């Protein structure tokens, strides 16, 4: 007995063995319709209905999300500050003379290796000064008002100031006050003079730009300097276009103009017995105050402005990464006490009175400086 066997689903094959053709249909979704609507698949039934999708509401401000956004904002702020610092440093580096760069000794990477940095500041006055006899910046030779050596890198941090009236042998010009080297041959001769006088290498140069220095201090929000009583009419005082300094003993908050003026005080009417050694110590105290302000959390909120103005306050042979390394090396070490070459007597040179320093004093201070 013959029987025709049919498949469980669908009609039997047509005569000739051909199977009927099926067309698969899918129900069309409504444009804004219910997404939970069933869809026809063809033979075999329907697909399981979809669950309606929930509408997304506004994102919740979780603690983790807030932390991520804060970290992104901090990273962007730091990246902007770094970019401004590197660009500004590159601009200022181009202003250092080739002769000065040739006078320098090659040093290692300043973060890991100790380097000797010569800091110079001239006694030229800003344009528009009313002080009689003052040399205007860019209009004639000026003498170095600040001569300070800074040793930084590899965990070292030491400073040594040389009084401007110290009598030394200026290469090619004979005995004279050390500040005359800058007036005769600029920073290049000043570098060579310091190297010969102390018998040490000088790896980098920093010249303070007095026109832009106050802007840098103001970008920091001022500095707090610990001083004794100091009174002086710097650059002729307020009445003559200069600055009047009148500070009490203790911590004093100074803006850019007054910080620069304090570094230049020569005759302190509070203490008439002071000399250039006290002035050099105040300059180092200002440097310590700048360092303290750089590390202050408050500075972070205006860090891009600080980063842009910091390189403009100086002229240096150091490119941006090296200069940043110097600031890093100084910031991770404690601030050393001020050190100044102590004169042992006086001498007459070129019709004026100068200071002499004994060889023993020089050797002692140089050894302390290199070990610091």
Order of alpha helices (4+ residues) and beta strands (2+ residues): alpha-alpha-beta-beta-beta-beta-beta-alpha-beta-alpha-beta-beta-beta-beta-alpha-alpha-alpha-beta-alpha-beta-beta-alpha
